[in-house]
């Protein structure tokens, strides 16, 4: 085999490897400015309130590993005293300032979407909250906004049971402080997560 032919084959192999690790396989980073995570609370059996977190951080790797970090100190209930009570007595942010969500998504489905297209996928998540971890399944919709941007939203209502994260004592404290007859321990979750692909 001539040197020229060997060099050609070597260059072809390098090109092939370059395609495999092409930036098209780069990570996707959460766009906080276009993302939101909210949860509902129901008190007195029928009064509903919407709350949210305004600091999130997230990433989806090229291999499909999903990580979402939720800064619990950024909880926003639109009432200052309630914000303070949520942090001190419910989330106990002095000991547990962050919640972490981890999962896995099939990137073949994720990346093959055409712009404007959408696809429903089922994802299993591990949620680490208040020192406890629970696994749950969620049906999500992935929307392809552009070559470099996607949005993920729930395809159905997601409920979390606070008892599974040892949050009932804090809920009882909130109920007594606010002089309420009841606060539901089943919490509906809604989110809009936008991700941009890194260069």
C-alpha positions as CSV (number, residue, x, y, z in Angstrom):
1,X,0.0,0.0,0.0
2,X,1.4,3.4,-1.0
3,X,2.0,6.2,1.5
4,X,-0.5,8.3,-0.4
5,X,-3.2,5.7,-0.2
6,X,-2.5,5.1,3.5
7,X,-2.8,8.8,4.1
8,X,-6.1,8.9,2.3
9,X,-7.5,6.1,4.3
10,X,-6.2,7.7,7.6
11,X,-7.9,11.0,6.6
12,X,-11.1,9.2,5.9
13,X,-11.0,7.5,9.3
14,X,-10.4,10.9,11.0
15,X,-13.4,12.4,9.1
16,X,-15.6,9.5,10.1
17,X,-14.6,9.9,13.8
18,X,-15.2,13.6,13.5
19,X,-18.8,12.9,12.3
20,X,-19.3,10.6,15.3
21,X,-18.3,13.3,17.8
22,X,-19.8,16.1,15.7
23,X,-21.3,19.1,17.7
24,X,-24.7,17.8,16.6
25,X,-24.1,15.3,19.5
26,X,-23.3,18.1,21.9
27,X,-25.1,18.6,25.2
28,X,-28.4,20.6,25.6
29,X,-28.4,23.3,28.3
30,X,-31.4,24.6,30.1
31,X,-32.5,28.1,29.0
32,X,-33.8,29.5,32.3
33,X,-35.2,32.6,30.7
34,X,-37.7,30.5,28.8
35,X,-38.3,27.8,31.4
36,X,-40.6,27.5,34.4
37,X,-41.4,25.0,37.1
38,X,-44.6,25.5,39.2
39,X,-46.5,23.5,41.7
40,X,-50.0,23.8,43.1
41,X,-51.3,23.8,46.6
42,X,-54.9,23.2,47.7
43,X,-56.0,24.5,51.1
44,X,-59.4,24.5,52.8
45,X,-60.3,21.6,50.5
46,X,-61.1,23.9,47.6
47,X,-58.8,27.0,47.5
48,X,-56.0,26.5,44.9
49,X,-52.7,28.5,44.7
50,X,-49.9,28.5,42.2
51,X,-46.3,28.6,43.3
52,X,-43.0,28.4,41.4
53,X,-39.2,28.3,41.5
54,X,-37.3,30.9,39.7
55,X,-33.8,29.3,39.8
56,X,-33.3,26.1,37.8
57,X,-30.3,24.5,36.2
58,X,-30.4,21.6,33.8
59,X,-28.6,19.6,31.1
60,X,-29.3,16.8,28.7
61,X,-26.1,15.1,27.6
62,X,-25.4,13.7,24.2
63,X,-26.0,10.2,25.7
64,X,-29.5,11.2,26.9
65,X,-28.8,11.7,30.6
66,X,-31.1,14.3,32.1
67,X,-30.3,16.4,35.1
68,X,-32.4,19.2,36.6
69,X,-31.4,21.1,39.7
70,X,-34.1,23.0,41.6
71,X,-33.0,25.8,44.0
72,X,-35.6,25.4,46.7
73,X,-34.5,28.7,48.3
74,X,-36.0,30.4,45.1
75,X,-39.6,29.3,45.9
76,X,-42.1,32.0,45.1
77,X,-45.6,31.9,46.6
78,X,-46.2,35.6,46.0
79,X,-46.5,36.2,49.7
80,X,-43.3,37.1,51.6
81,X,-44.2,35.5,54.9
82,X,-45.3,32.3,53.1
83,X,-42.1,32.2,51.2
84,X,-40.1,32.4,54.4
85,X,-42.3,29.6,56.1
86,X,-42.0,27.4,53.0
87,X,-38.2,27.6,53.2
88,X,-37.9,27.2,56.9
89,X,-40.5,24.7,57.9
90,X,-41.5,22.8,54.7
91,X,-38.4,22.4,52.5
92,X,-36.0,23.1,55.4
93,X,-33.6,24.8,53.0
94,X,-30.9,25.3,55.6
95,X,-30.4,21.5,55.4
96,X,-31.8,20.7,52.0
97,X,-31.3,23.7,49.7
98,X,-31.6,21.8,46.4
99,X,-33.7,19.1,44.8
100,X,-32.3,17.0,42.0
101,X,-34.1,15.2,39.2
102,X,-32.3,12.6,37.1
103,X,-33.5,10.6,34.1
104,X,-32.7,9.1,30.7
105,X,-34.2,9.9,27.3
106,X,-33.8,8.2,24.0
107,X,-31.8,10.7,22.0
108,X,-32.7,9.0,18.7
109,X,-36.3,10.1,19.2
110,X,-35.1,13.5,20.6
111,X,-32.8,14.5,17.7
112,X,-34.8,13.1,14.8
113,X,-37.7,15.6,15.3
114,X,-38.3,18.0,12.5
115,X,-38.6,21.7,13.3
116,X,-42.2,22.3,14.5
117,X,-42.6,18.6,15.3
118,X,-43.4,17.0,18.6
119,X,-43.2,13.6,20.1
120,X,-44.6,12.0,23.3
121,X,-42.1,10.0,25.3
122,X,-42.3,8.1,28.6
123,X,-39.4,8.9,30.9
124,X,-38.5,7.3,34.3
125,X,-37.1,9.9,36.8
126,X,-35.3,9.7,40.2
127,X,-36.2,12.7,42.3
128,X,-34.0,13.5,45.3
129,X,-35.9,15.8,47.6
130,X,-35.6,16.6,51.3
131,X,-33.1,13.8,51.8
132,X,-35.3,11.1,50.2
133,X,-35.4,9.6,46.7
134,X,-38.3,8.3,44.8
135,X,-38.6,7.0,41.2
136,X,-41.6,7.8,39.1
137,X,-42.6,7.7,35.4
138,X,-43.8,10.7,33.4
139,X,-45.2,11.1,30.0
140,X,-43.6,14.1,28.3
141,X,-43.9,16.0,25.0
142,X,-40.7,17.1,23.2
143,X,-41.3,20.1,20.9
144,X,-38.6,20.9,18.3
145,X,-38.4,24.7,18.1
146,X,-35.3,25.0,15.9
147,X,-32.1,23.2,15.0
148,X,-30.7,24.2,18.3
149,X,-33.7,24.5,20.6
150,X,-36.3,22.2,22.1
151,X,-39.0,22.5,24.7
152,X,-40.2,19.8,27.1
153,X,-43.6,19.9,28.7
154,X,-45.7,17.3,30.6
155,X,-48.2,15.3,28.5
156,X,-50.4,14.7,31.5
157,X,-50.8,16.1,35.0
158,X,-47.9,15.0,37.4
159,X,-48.7,14.6,41.1
160,X,-46.2,14.3,43.9
161,X,-47.1,12.9,47.3
162,X,-45.2,14.9,49.9
163,X,-45.4,12.1,52.4
164,X,-42.9,10.1,50.4
165,X,-40.3,12.7,51.0
166,X,-41.0,13.1,54.7
167,X,-42.5,16.5,54.2
168,X,-45.8,15.9,56.1
169,X,-44.4,17.3,59.4
170,X,-43.5,20.5,57.6
171,X,-46.9,20.6,56.0
172,X,-48.6,20.2,59.4
173,X,-46.5,23.1,60.7
174,X,-47.6,25.3,57.8
175,X,-51.2,24.4,58.4
176,X,-51.0,25.4,62.1
177,X,-49.1,28.7,61.4
178,X,-51.7,29.7,58.8
179,X,-54.6,28.4,61.0
180,X,-55.9,26.3,58.1
181,X,-58.2,23.2,58.4
182,X,-56.3,21.4,55.6
183,X,-53.6,21.5,53.0
184,X,-53.5,18.7,50.4
185,X,-50.5,16.4,50.6
186,X,-50.9,15.6,46.8
187,X,-49.1,18.3,44.8
188,X,-49.7,18.9,41.1
189,X,-46.6,19.8,39.1
190,X,-46.4,21.7,35.8
191,X,-43.3,22.8,33.9
192,X,-42.0,24.3,30.6
193,X,-38.3,23.4,30.1
194,X,-36.4,24.9,27.1
195,X,-33.0,23.6,26.1
196,X,-30.5,25.0,23.7
197,X,-27.8,22.8,22.2
198,X,-24.3,23.9,23.0
199,X,-21.9,24.7,20.1
